[in-house]
């Protein structure tokens, strides 16, 4: 395991401590080229990062040329890098291309600094406006105005009946949305300089997302002089356009005391207030924010491509938009985003499916990530491609499915909309974005957009998250909803959607069929105009040409429509066949249910009889249990009375024992007094010479001895008497055996043994009374 030395500063800041930490695992780099040969085996860098993570883990190191890199592919590790240690990873790569493209200090590609923080603070209220703010309403108004201009432009171009390149029109609309909102300036679609500016912005958008070999091998830059010169030309033309057509007039007309009406006013006023803010700073900020329109246009174009491949997606978006237009009598605006969850879910799914790469970060200081040392200058790649395509995080990630971003609502409201009110016929439907007669909830109250999906981070996280993400979602929502509301469906013609094919090819080579639906007052319901709206084929790459052109060379428009109808017929036939199978299964189930009903119908009478018998038996059992309960209750009552008697007896015994105790104490006192008298008499007798009187104890002992002798005599007499009784019993048994069975009859004159025994016992009782020598009478009781 390779190790790196990490310099740590003590808490006091006075000491610098050097420690060795393990470097994140990774393949051993080759001299000069590093691990470039390993990445060349894959079609794209992020596909390579994802495949290597299966072998090396979610965090590993690479070396490209002489630049040390770290690849992070796990959500917890990404949070550790960008959130917990964001202050150490706020830098951007120092690539030659970035300097040629921007030539200064762009907002998205510069290192983190106090100036960067200030610029983000200036832009926050305009890029992320609250729903209740005036900026949000202005953004919505401008979006609706520009979509109206686009629809008119498309209608005029389509009416000419020839092929139309839709991408430039879409990008010009997006550019006007941004310039109108940010700078209060919009440009004509036919303005040549404006057209070139929009085209160059789009080229730069794709150039940023491409990897060039001289980024990591600057010595090879001379071999790419043509590419570098072209990028420099793009950047210079855009800056010149912004300076002449936007900033020149605004610098002259700025009033420092008036309220700020747009973002340009904000940054121009900051020029006089901030020390570090210059004209170049303002130029770079406008360039960054206006250039964001290219991301919106490409996102909408990719969404239309997916709709072309799966028309059902477009139908659902159109249903949501139609509900808005029918009830509110206006175009869809930003206030409708919460009411159209499926449209917003489609935009989120485009972001996930296309998986646009996150700009790499650079370690500005030595840091520790997951126990591994990361040295200053290390380029960190955030592999969100793996997050967006992982089967552990998403169900069927290879399928374009907007419903993965929807969830069931907990409450289903019975009233979906507010009561319909008469709309104002004079109101401008393109600018009507205030809250009107629609409910605040979404139109489909059964579904809503998921609030938070932790592993979905298309705009990155941390302090360098994309500040313009709300602009992108908002303007893309207005464009997609209104376009699909006007165009009933997009027919897929050899549509190629694959991450393996470069997106530049996809966006510049794909053709669509747009079916326009006009109002019934203008055209018959059966009459539609089918127009091929295609992108220019001159810039096709070989792969696209080989894949797409045969469809347009061999098939006419009628054949394409016929093929589409045939495919739909096949789908309908398959559905009908499936319905027939389901119907047969239902018939079989019904037949089985009838048989079960007959069986239960036959079994019911015996069951009723058994139920009656069981009921009567249970009644008898209940009566028996009731009788036993009554008996137990009486027994319980008797026992209670006996317990009461016992309790009284115990009280009596206790009182008697207490009385006996008192008598015993009295007798003890009398014995003591008698003993004192005896002692006095004995003293007097000793003096006179008389015989001493025995003590009380001696008298008691003598009396006890006499009693014991009497008891012993009685026991001896009892034994003799028992022998006589045994002899009498033996004689009775003998006479009984001689007499036989007739002795049982009392007429034989034989005295029963029991009667003789009674006589003997009576005599014994009379004889047992005797008097002892001390005059005591003993009553002896015999058991036999």
matplotlib code that plots the C-alpha trace (Angstrom):
import matplotlib.pyplot as plt

x = [0.0, 1.4, 1.7, 1.6, 2.8, 0.1, 1.0, -1.3, -1.4, -1.9, -5.0, -2.9, -1.6, 2.1, 3.2, 3.1, 2.9, 3.8, 2.2, 2.1, -1.2, -2.2, -3.0, -6.4, -5.9, -5.4, -3.5, 0.3, 0.9, 3.1, 5.9, 4.9, 1.4, 0.3, -3.0, -4.2, -3.9, -6.3, -9.0, -8.5, -10.2, -13.6, -15.9, -16.0, -14.2, -17.1, -18.0, -14.3, -14.6, -17.8, -16.3, -13.0, -15.0, -16.2, -12.6, -11.0, -13.9, -15.9, -12.8, -9.5, -6.6, -5.4, -2.5, -3.1, 0.1, 1.8, -1.5, -2.7, -6.5, -9.1, -12.3, -15.3, -18.3, -20.3, -22.9, -21.5, -18.0, -19.2, -20.8, -17.6, -15.7, -18.1, -20.0, -17.8, -14.5, -15.8, -13.3, -10.4, -11.9, -13.1, -10.6, -11.0, -8.5, -6.0, -6.6, -5.4, -8.8, -10.5, -8.2, -8.7, -12.5, -13.0, -9.7, -10.3, -12.1, -15.4, -17.9, -18.2, -14.5, -12.5, -11.2, -13.2, -12.5, -14.3, -14.9, -16.5, -18.8, -19.7, -20.7, -22.9, -24.6, -25.3, -26.9, -28.8, -32.1, -32.3, -31.2, -33.2, -36.2, -39.0, -42.5, -43.9, -41.1, -41.4, -38.3, -40.3, -43.2, -41.0, -39.2, -42.6, -43.8, -40.7, -40.8, -44.4, -43.6, -40.7, -42.5, -45.2, -42.5, -41.2, -44.6, -45.2, -41.7, -42.3, -45.7, -44.2, -41.3, -43.4, -46.0, -43.2, -43.3, -39.5, -37.1, -36.4, -33.5, -35.3, -32.3, -31.1, -34.7, -34.9, -31.5, -32.3, -35.5, -33.6, -31.0, -33.7, -35.2, -31.9, -31.0, -34.5, -34.6, -31.0, -30.4, -33.9, -32.7, -34.0, -32.8, -34.4, -34.2, -32.7, -29.9, -26.7, -24.5, -27.1, -27.3, -23.5, -23.4, -26.0, -24.1, -20.8, -22.3, -23.6, -20.1, -18.6, -21.2, -20.2, -16.5, -16.5, -17.9, -15.3, -12.0, -8.9, -5.6, -3.6, -5.5, -3.3, -0.4, 0.2, 3.3, 1.0, -0.9, 0.9, -0.5, -4.0, -3.4, -6.4, -8.8, -7.3, -7.6, -11.2, -12.1, -10.3, -12.4, -15.6, -14.8, -13.7, -16.8, -19.1, -17.4, -17.4, -21.2, -22.0, -19.9, -21.4, -25.0, -25.6, -23.1, -22.4, -25.9, -26.5, -23.3, -24.4, -28.0, -27.5, -29.0, -27.6, -30.7, -33.3, -34.5, -32.8, -34.9, -32.7, -29.5, -27.4, -28.4, -27.3, -23.8, -23.3, -24.2, -21.8, -19.0, -19.0, -19.4, -16.9, -13.1, -12.5, -15.4, -14.2, -15.7, -14.1, -15.8, -19.2, -18.4, -17.5, -20.6, -22.9, -21.1, -21.6, -25.3, -26.3, -24.4, -26.6, -29.3, -27.4, -28.0, -31.7, -32.0, -30.1, -32.1, -35.4, -34.1, -33.1, -36.5, -38.2, -36.1, -37.3, -40.9, -40.3, -39.2, -42.1, -45.1, -47.0, -44.8, -45.7, -49.4, -49.3, -47.5, -50.1, -52.9, -51.5, -51.0, -54.5, -56.1, -54.3, -55.2, -58.9, -59.6, -57.4, -57.6, -53.9, -50.5, -48.6, -46.4, -44.0, -46.8, -48.0, -44.9, -46.5, -49.7, -47.9, -45.8, -45.3, -43.8, -41.3, -40.6, -39.7, -37.2, -35.6, -35.5, -33.7, -31.1, -30.7, -30.6, -28.2, -26.1, -24.2, -20.7, -20.0, -17.0, -14.0, -12.8, -9.2, -7.8, -6.5, -5.0, -3.9, -6.9, -8.0, -10.9, -12.2, -8.8, -6.8, -4.4, -5.2, -2.5, -2.9, -3.5, -5.2, -8.0, -11.2, -13.8, -17.3, -18.7, -22.4, -22.7, -22.6, -25.2, -27.5, -27.1, -26.8, -29.4, -29.1, -30.4, -32.8, -35.3, -34.4, -32.0, -31.5, -35.2, -36.4, -39.2, -40.3, -42.6, -39.6, -39.7, -43.4, -45.1, -48.6, -50.1, -51.2, -54.5, -56.8, -58.8, -62.3, -62.1, -59.2, -59.8, -61.4, -64.7, -64.4, -64.6, -65.0, -61.6, -61.0, -61.1, -58.9, -56.1, -53.0, -52.7, -49.0, -48.3, -51.0, -48.8, -50.4, -52.2, -55.6, -58.5, -56.4, -55.9, -52.6, -52.2, -51.2, -54.0, -53.4, -53.9, -53.0, -49.4, -46.8, -43.1, -40.8, -39.4, -35.9, -33.9, -30.5, -28.6, -29.9, -27.4, -27.4, -26.3, -23.7, -23.9, -22.0, -21.0, -20.2, -23.6, -25.0, -26.6, -28.6, -30.4, -33.8, -33.5, -32.8, -35.8, -38.2, -37.5, -37.2, -40.6, -42.3, -40.7, -41.4, -45.0, -46.1, -44.3, -46.0, -49.3, -49.1, -47.6, -49.8, -47.1, -43.6, -43.2, -40.0, -37.9, -34.9, -34.3, -31.0, -30.7, -27.5, -24.9, -22.3, -23.1, -21.8, -24.5, -23.2, -24.0, -27.4, -28.4, -27.1, -28.2, -31.7, -34.8, -38.3, -41.8, -44.0, -47.8, -49.4, -52.9, -54.8, -58.1, -61.2, -62.2, -59.2, -59.0, -61.1, -60.6, -59.4, -56.9, -53.4, -50.2, -47.2, -44.0, -40.5, -38.6, -34.9, -31.6, -28.9, -27.3, -24.0, -22.5, -23.3, -20.6, -20.0, -21.8, -24.9, -24.8, -24.5, -27.3, -29.8, -29.5, -30.8, -34.2, -34.5, -33.1, -35.2, -38.5, -40.9, -43.1, -46.1, -44.2, -43.1, -46.7, -47.8, -45.1, -46.2, -49.9, -48.9, -46.9, -49.8, -52.1, -49.8, -49.8, -53.6, -53.8, -51.5, -53.6, -56.8, -55.3, -54.3, -57.8, -59.3, -57.1, -58.1, -61.8, -61.5, -59.8, -62.6, -65.2, -63.4, -63.3, -67.0, -67.8, -65.7, -67.5, -70.9, -69.8, -68.6, -71.9, -73.9, -71.7, -72.2, -76.0, -76.2, -74.1, -76.1, -79.1, -76.9, -74.8, -78.0, -79.1, -75.7, -75.8, -79.2, -78.0, -74.9, -77.0, -79.3, -76.4, -74.7, -78.0, -78.0, -74.4, -75.1, -78.0, -75.7, -73.0, -75.6, -76.8, -73.2, -72.6, -75.6, -74.5, -71.0, -72.5, -74.5, -71.4, -69.5, -72.2, -72.1, -68.3, -68.6, -70.9, -68.6, -65.7, -67.6, -68.3, -64.7, -63.7, -66.0, -64.6, -61.1, -62.0, -63.5, -60.4, -58.2, -60.3, -60.2, -56.5, -56.1, -58.3, -56.4, -53.2, -54.6, -55.6, -52.1, -50.5, -52.9, -52.0, -48.3, -48.8, -50.8, -48.0, -45.4, -47.5, -48.1, -44.4, -43.6, -46.1, -44.6, -41.1, -42.2, -43.8, -40.7, -38.6, -41.0, -40.9, -37.2, -37.1, -39.7, -38.3, -41.4, -41.6, -41.0, -44.0, -43.2, -43.0, -45.7, -43.5, -43.0, -46.7, -47.3, -44.6, -46.1, -49.5, -48.1, -46.5, -49.8, -51.5, -48.8, -49.2, -53.0, -52.6, -50.2, -52.7, -55.4, -53.3, -52.7, -56.4, -57.1, -54.8, -56.5, -59.9, -58.8, -57.8, -61.2, -62.9, -60.7, -61.6, -65.3, -64.9, -63.2, -66.1, -68.6, -66.8, -66.6, -70.4, -71.1, -69.0, -70.8, -74.2, -73.4, -75.4, -78.4, -76.6, -77.2, -80.9, -81.7, -84.3, -81.6, -81.3, -77.6, -76.5, -74.6, -71.0, -71.6, -74.3, -72.1, -69.3, -71.6, -72.6, -69.0, -68.0, -70.9, -69.7, -66.2, -67.2, -68.9, -65.9, -63.5, -64.8, -62.6, -61.1, -57.3, -55.4, -55.6, -59.3, -59.2, -61.9, -60.6, -63.0, -61.4, -62.7, -62.1, -62.0, -62.7]
y = [0.0, 3.3, 6.1, 9.9, 12.6, 14.9, 18.3, 19.2, 22.5, 22.5, 24.0, 27.1, 27.4, 27.7, 24.1, 22.1, 18.4, 15.9, 12.4, 9.5, 8.1, 5.3, 6.4, 5.2, 1.9, 2.1, 0.6, 1.2, 4.0, 3.7, 6.2, 9.4, 8.3, 7.0, 5.1, 6.6, 3.2, 1.7, 4.4, 4.1, 0.6, 2.2, 4.3, 7.2, 8.3, 7.9, 4.5, 3.7, 5.1, 3.0, -0.3, 0.3, 0.9, -2.7, -3.9, -1.1, 0.0, 3.3, 5.3, 4.8, 6.8, 7.1, 9.0, 10.6, 11.9, 13.6, 14.6, 12.6, 11.9, 10.6, 9.0, 8.9, 6.8, 6.4, 8.9, 8.9, 9.5, 12.3, 13.9, 13.5, 15.3, 18.1, 18.7, 17.8, 18.7, 21.2, 23.9, 21.7, 20.8, 24.2, 24.4, 23.7, 22.1, 24.4, 23.2, 25.1, 24.8, 26.6, 29.6, 29.7, 29.4, 32.0, 33.8, 35.1, 34.1, 32.4, 31.8, 28.0, 27.2, 29.4, 28.4, 29.2, 32.6, 35.5, 37.1, 33.9, 33.9, 37.5, 36.9, 34.0, 36.1, 38.8, 36.2, 34.1, 36.2, 36.2, 32.6, 31.1, 33.4, 32.5, 31.7, 34.9, 37.2, 39.6, 38.0, 34.7, 36.4, 38.3, 35.0, 33.4, 36.3, 36.3, 32.5, 32.7, 35.6, 33.9, 30.6, 32.5, 33.9, 30.4, 29.0, 31.8, 31.3, 27.5, 28.1, 30.4, 28.1, 25.0, 26.6, 26.9, 23.1, 22.4, 20.9, 22.9, 22.8, 23.0, 23.2, 26.8, 28.1, 26.4, 27.7, 31.3, 31.1, 30.0, 32.7, 35.4, 34.0, 34.5, 37.9, 39.2, 38.1, 38.9, 42.0, 43.2, 42.8, 40.5, 40.0, 39.2, 35.6, 36.9, 38.9, 37.4, 38.4, 36.9, 33.7, 33.3, 34.1, 31.4, 28.9, 29.6, 29.2, 25.8, 24.8, 25.9, 24.0, 20.8, 21.6, 22.0, 18.4, 16.9, 15.5, 16.6, 14.9, 18.1, 18.9, 16.3, 16.6, 20.3, 19.6, 18.2, 21.5, 22.6, 19.6, 20.9, 24.5, 24.5, 23.5, 26.0, 28.8, 28.0, 28.1, 31.5, 32.8, 31.7, 33.3, 36.6, 36.9, 36.3, 38.8, 41.4, 40.8, 41.2, 44.4, 46.1, 44.9, 44.7, 46.4, 49.5, 50.9, 49.8, 51.5, 54.8, 54.6, 53.2, 55.2, 54.3, 55.7, 53.8, 50.3, 47.3, 45.9, 43.0, 41.1, 43.5, 46.5, 44.5, 43.8, 47.3, 48.9, 46.5, 47.9, 51.2, 49.5, 46.6, 46.9, 43.6, 44.0, 45.2, 45.5, 42.1, 40.6, 41.8, 40.6, 37.1, 36.9, 37.9, 35.4, 32.6, 33.2, 34.0, 30.9, 28.8, 28.9, 26.3, 23.7, 24.5, 24.1, 20.8, 19.4, 20.2, 18.7, 15.5, 15.4, 15.7, 12.9, 10.6, 11.7, 10.7, 7.3, 6.9, 9.0, 8.1, 10.4, 13.3, 12.4, 12.5, 15.9, 17.2, 16.0, 18.0, 21.1, 20.8, 20.9, 24.1, 25.8, 24.6, 25.8, 28.9, 30.0, 30.7, 29.2, 27.0, 29.2, 28.7, 28.7, 25.4, 23.4, 21.9, 21.2, 19.2, 16.5, 14.3, 17.0, 17.9, 14.2, 13.9, 16.8, 15.0, 11.7, 13.5, 14.8, 11.3, 9.4, 11.8, 12.0, 15.1, 15.0, 17.2, 19.6, 18.1, 19.5, 20.1, 19.7, 23.2, 21.7, 18.3, 16.4, 13.0, 11.2, 7.9, 7.3, 7.9, 10.8, 13.3, 15.7, 19.3, 19.6, 16.2, 16.3, 14.7, 13.2, 12.9, 9.9, 10.7, 8.5, 5.4, 6.9, 7.5, 4.1, 1.8, -1.0, -0.9, 2.6, 2.6, 0.1, -0.7, 2.2, 1.6, 2.4, 6.0, 6.1, 9.5, 7.7, 6.8, 10.4, 10.3, 9.0, 8.5, 11.3, 10.5, 12.4, 12.2, 15.4, 15.1, 18.6, 18.7, 22.2, 25.3, 26.4, 27.6, 31.4, 33.5, 34.5, 38.1, 38.2, 41.3, 39.6, 38.7, 34.9, 35.0, 37.2, 35.9, 34.2, 35.5, 32.9, 32.4, 30.1, 26.9, 25.0, 25.3, 21.5, 19.6, 18.6, 14.9, 14.7, 11.0, 11.7, 14.2, 14.8, 13.1, 15.8, 14.4, 11.6, 11.6, 9.8, 12.1, 15.0, 16.3, 19.7, 18.5, 19.3, 21.5, 25.1, 24.8, 23.4, 24.9, 28.2, 28.3, 25.0, 26.7, 28.7, 25.6, 23.7, 26.6, 27.6, 23.9, 23.3, 26.2, 25.1, 21.4, 21.8, 24.4, 22.7, 19.3, 21.0, 22.4, 19.4, 16.4, 13.8, 13.2, 10.2, 8.3, 7.9, 5.8, 7.5, 6.7, 7.1, 5.6, 6.9, 5.2, 7.6, 11.1, 13.5, 16.0, 13.4, 12.7, 16.4, 17.3, 14.3, 13.1, 13.9, 14.2, 14.2, 16.8, 16.4, 19.8, 20.0, 23.2, 24.4, 23.1, 26.6, 26.7, 23.2, 20.1, 17.6, 15.0, 17.4, 17.6, 18.7, 16.4, 18.2, 16.8, 19.0, 17.9, 19.0, 19.8, 16.6, 18.2, 17.9, 14.2, 12.0, 8.7, 6.6, 8.7, 8.8, 5.1, 4.5, 7.2, 8.1, 4.8, 5.5, 8.8, 7.6, 4.5, 5.5, 8.3, 10.1, 8.0, 4.8, 6.1, 6.9, 3.5, 1.7, 3.6, 2.6, -1.0, -1.1, 0.4, -2.2, -4.9, -3.5, -3.3, -6.9, -8.1, -6.2, -7.7, -11.2, -10.6, -9.3, -12.4, -14.6, -12.6, -13.0, -16.8, -16.9, -14.8, -17.2, -20.2, -18.4, -17.7, -21.4, -22.5, -20.0, -21.4, -24.9, -23.8, -22.0, -25.2, -27.3, -24.8, -24.7, -28.5, -28.4, -25.7, -27.8, -30.3, -27.5, -25.7, -28.9, -29.4, -25.8, -26.3, -29.4, -27.7, -24.7, -27.0, -28.8, -25.6, -24.4, -27.6, -27.1, -23.5, -24.6, -27.2, -24.6, -22.2, -24.9, -25.6, -21.9, -21.6, -24.6, -23.1, -19.8, -21.5, -23.5, -20.3, -18.7, -21.6, -21.5, -17.8, -18.4, -21.1, -18.8, -16.3, -18.9, -19.9, -16.3, -15.8, -19.0, -17.8, -14.5, -16.5, -18.7, -15.7, -14.0, -17.3, -17.6, -14.1, -14.8, -18.0, -16.0, -13.5, -16.4, -17.9, -14.7, -14.5, -18.1, -17.2, -14.3, -16.5, -19.2, -16.6, -15.3, -18.9, -19.6, -16.5, -17.7, -21.2, -19.8, -17.7, -20.8, -22.8, -20.1, -20.1, -24.0, -24.1, -21.7, -23.9, -27.2, -28.2, -30.2, -28.1, -27.6, -28.7, -25.9, -25.3, -26.8, -29.9, -30.2, -29.7, -32.3, -34.8, -34.2, -34.8, -38.0, -39.3, -38.4, -40.2, -43.3, -43.2, -42.8, -45.8, -47.9, -46.9, -47.8, -51.3, -51.7, -50.6, -53.2, -55.9, -54.7, -54.7, -58.3, -59.2, -57.4, -59.2, -62.5, -61.6, -60.8, -64.1, -66.0, -64.1, -64.9, -68.6, -68.8, -67.1, -69.5, -72.5, -71.1, -70.5, -68.2, -68.4, -66.4, -63.3, -63.5, -61.9, -64.6, -67.1, -65.4, -64.7, -61.3, -59.3, -58.6, -55.0, -55.1, -57.3, -54.8, -52.0, -53.8, -54.5, -50.9, -49.7, -51.9, -50.8, -47.2, -47.8, -49.7, -47.1, -44.6, -44.8, -42.5, -42.1, -41.6, -37.9, -37.8, -37.1, -38.6, -39.9, -40.5, -43.0, -43.2, -46.2, -46.2, -49.8]
z = [0.0, -1.1, 1.5, 1.2, 3.6, 4.9, 6.5, 9.4, 11.2, 15.0, 16.6, 17.6, 14.1, 15.1, 14.4, 11.2, 11.7, 9.0, 9.2, 6.8, 5.6, 3.3, -0.2, -1.6, -3.5, -7.2, -10.1, -10.4, -12.9, -15.9, -16.4, -18.1, -19.1, -15.7, -15.9, -19.2, -21.0, -18.4, -19.1, -22.9, -22.8, -22.1, -24.2, -21.8, -18.6, -16.3, -17.6, -16.9, -13.4, -12.7, -14.0, -12.0, -8.8, -9.0, -8.7, -6.6, -4.4, -4.1, -3.5, -5.4, -6.8, -10.4, -12.0, -15.4, -16.8, -13.8, -12.1, -9.1, -9.1, -6.7, -7.8, -5.4, -6.3, -3.1, -1.7, 1.8, 0.5, -1.8, 1.2, 3.2, 0.4, -0.5, 2.7, 5.7, 4.0, 1.4, 2.6, 1.5, -1.9, -3.2, -6.1, -9.8, -12.3, -13.8, -17.4, -20.4, -22.1, -19.3, -19.6, -23.4, -23.1, -20.3, -20.2, -16.7, -13.5, -14.4, -11.6, -12.1, -12.9, -10.5, -7.1, -4.0, -2.6, -0.7, -4.2, -5.3, -2.3, -2.8, -6.5, -5.5, -2.9, -5.5, -7.8, -5.3, -5.2, -9.0, -9.7, -6.8, -6.4, -3.9, -5.2, -3.6, -4.8, -7.7, -9.4, -9.6, -11.2, -13.6, -14.5, -15.2, -17.4, -19.5, -20.0, -21.2, -23.5, -25.1, -25.6, -27.4, -29.7, -30.3, -31.2, -33.7, -35.2, -35.5, -37.1, -39.7, -40.6, -40.7, -43.0, -45.7, -45.9, -45.9, -43.4, -40.3, -38.0, -34.6, -32.3, -33.2, -32.7, -29.3, -28.2, -29.3, -27.3, -24.3, -24.8, -25.0, -21.8, -20.0, -21.5, -21.0, -17.4, -16.4, -18.5, -19.7, -23.3, -26.0, -29.6, -32.9, -34.1, -37.4, -35.7, -37.1, -34.2, -31.8, -33.8, -33.7, -30.0, -29.3, -31.5, -29.8, -26.4, -27.4, -28.7, -25.4, -23.4, -25.1, -25.0, -21.2, -20.8, -23.1, -22.0, -23.9, -23.7, -23.3, -20.1, -18.4, -20.9, -21.5, -23.6, -26.3, -26.6, -29.8, -31.6, -30.8, -31.9, -34.2, -31.5, -29.0, -31.6, -32.3, -28.6, -28.2, -31.2, -29.6, -26.2, -27.8, -29.9, -27.0, -24.8, -27.5, -28.1, -24.3, -24.0, -27.1, -27.0, -23.3, -21.0, -23.1, -22.9, -19.3, -18.1, -19.5, -18.2, -14.7, -11.9, -8.5, -6.7, -8.6, -7.5, -9.1, -11.9, -12.9, -12.2, -14.4, -12.2, -9.1, -10.4, -11.9, -8.5, -6.8, -9.0, -7.1, -3.7, -3.9, -3.9, -5.7, -8.3, -11.7, -15.2, -16.0, -13.0, -14.2, -17.7, -16.5, -14.4, -17.3, -19.5, -17.0, -16.4, -20.0, -21.1, -18.8, -21.6, -23.5, -20.8, -20.8, -24.6, -24.7, -21.7, -23.5, -26.8, -25.0, -23.4, -26.8, -28.0, -25.2, -26.0, -29.6, -28.5, -26.1, -27.1, -24.0, -22.0, -24.2, -23.9, -20.1, -20.2, -22.6, -20.4, -17.5, -19.7, -21.2, -17.7, -16.9, -20.2, -20.1, -16.6, -16.3, -20.0, -20.3, -21.0, -18.5, -16.3, -13.4, -10.8, -12.3, -11.5, -8.4, -10.3, -13.0, -11.2, -14.2, -16.2, -13.4, -13.0, -16.7, -16.4, -13.4, -15.3, -18.2, -15.7, -14.3, -17.6, -19.4, -16.2, -17.1, -15.3, -12.3, -12.8, -11.0, -7.6, -6.6, -3.1, -2.0, 1.2, 2.4, 3.8, 5.0, 3.3, 4.7, 6.4, 3.2, 2.7, -0.1, -0.9, -2.1, -5.9, -6.2, -8.8, -7.3, -9.7, -8.4, -10.1, -10.2, -13.2, -10.9, -8.6, -11.6, -13.1, -10.1, -10.0, -6.2, -6.0, -9.0, -10.3, -14.0, -14.3, -18.1, -18.7, -19.1, -16.6, -15.1, -12.6, -10.5, -9.3, -8.3, -5.1, -4.0, -1.9, 1.6, 1.2, -1.8, -2.1, -3.5, -5.1, -7.6, -8.8, -7.4, -8.9, -12.4, -12.7, -15.8, -17.1, -18.1, -22.0, -22.0, -20.0, -21.9, -21.8, -22.4, -19.3, -16.9, -14.3, -11.1, -9.0, -10.5, -10.2, -10.0, -6.8, -5.1, -5.1, -8.2, -10.6, -10.1, -6.4, -6.3, -7.3, -6.3, -7.0, -4.4, -2.2, -1.6, -3.1, -1.4, -4.1, -6.9, -7.1, -10.7, -9.6, -7.0, -3.3, -0.9, -1.2, -4.9, -5.9, -9.1, -8.3, -11.5, -11.1, -10.4, -13.6, -15.6, -14.1, -14.4, -18.0, -19.1, -17.5, -19.4, -22.8, -22.5, -21.3, -23.8, -26.8, -26.1, -25.6, -29.1, -30.8, -30.2, -30.4, -31.7, -34.0, -33.4, -36.6, -36.1, -32.8, -31.2, -27.4, -26.0, -23.6, -25.9, -28.7, -28.0, -27.1, -29.7, -32.3, -30.8, -30.6, -34.1, -36.1, -34.9, -36.9, -35.6, -37.1, -35.4, -35.9, -35.4, -34.1, -35.1, -33.7, -35.3, -36.4, -38.7, -40.1, -40.2, -37.4, -39.9, -41.6, -40.1, -41.6, -41.2, -41.4, -41.0, -38.6, -38.8, -37.7, -40.2, -41.5, -42.6, -39.1, -38.7, -37.4, -39.2, -36.6, -36.8, -40.6, -40.8, -38.4, -39.3, -43.0, -44.4, -42.8, -44.6, -47.9, -48.3, -46.8, -47.6, -45.2, -46.2, -45.5, -42.1, -41.2, -42.5, -40.5, -37.4, -38.0, -38.6, -35.4, -33.5, -35.1, -33.9, -30.5, -30.5, -31.8, -29.0, -26.5, -27.9, -27.7, -24.1, -23.3, -24.9, -22.7, -19.7, -20.7, -21.0, -17.6, -16.1, -17.7, -16.1, -12.8, -13.0, -13.8, -10.8, -8.6, -9.8, -8.9, -5.5, -5.0, -5.8, -3.4, -0.6, -1.3, -0.8, 2.3, 4.0, 5.4, 7.3, 8.6, 9.8, 11.6, 13.2, 14.3, 16.0, 17.8, 18.9, 20.1, 22.2, 23.6, 24.5, 26.2, 28.4, 29.3, 30.2, 32.5, 34.2, 34.6, 36.0, 38.5, 39.6, 39.9, 42.2, 44.3, 44.6, 45.6, 48.4, 49.5, 49.5, 51.7, 54.2, 54.3, 55.0, 57.9, 59.2, 58.9, 60.9, 63.7, 63.7, 63.9, 67.0, 68.5, 68.0, 69.7, 72.6, 72.9, 72.8, 75.6, 77.7, 77.3, 78.5, 81.5, 82.3, 82.1, 84.6, 86.9, 86.5, 87.6, 90.6, 91.6, 91.2, 93.6, 96.1, 95.9, 96.8, 99.7, 100.9, 100.6, 102.7, 105.3, 105.3, 105.6, 108.6, 110.2, 109.6, 111.3, 114.3, 114.4, 114.3, 117.2, 119.1, 117.9, 115.9, 112.6, 109.5, 107.2, 103.6, 101.0, 98.3, 95.7, 97.7, 98.2, 94.5, 93.6, 96.0, 94.6, 91.0, 92.1, 93.5, 90.2, 88.2, 90.4, 89.9, 86.1, 86.0, 87.9, 85.6, 82.5, 84.0, 84.7, 81.1, 79.6, 81.7, 80.6, 76.9, 77.2, 78.6, 75.7, 73.1, 74.7, 74.5, 70.8, 70.2, 71.8, 69.8, 66.5, 67.5, 68.2, 64.9, 62.9, 64.6, 63.9, 60.1, 57.9, 60.2, 62.9, 60.9, 61.8, 65.1, 65.8, 66.8, 70.2, 69.8, 71.3, 68.7, 69.5, 69.5, 72.1, 74.4, 73.9, 74.9, 78.1, 79.0, 78.4, 80.5, 83.4, 82.9, 83.2, 86.5, 87.8, 86.6, 89.1, 92.1, 94.7, 95.2, 98.3, 98.1, 97.7, 93.9, 91.6, 88.2, 85.3, 83.0, 79.4, 77.3, 73.5, 73.1]

ax = plt.figure().add_subplot(projection="3d")
ax.plot(x, y, z, "-o")
ax.set_aspect("equal")
plt.show()
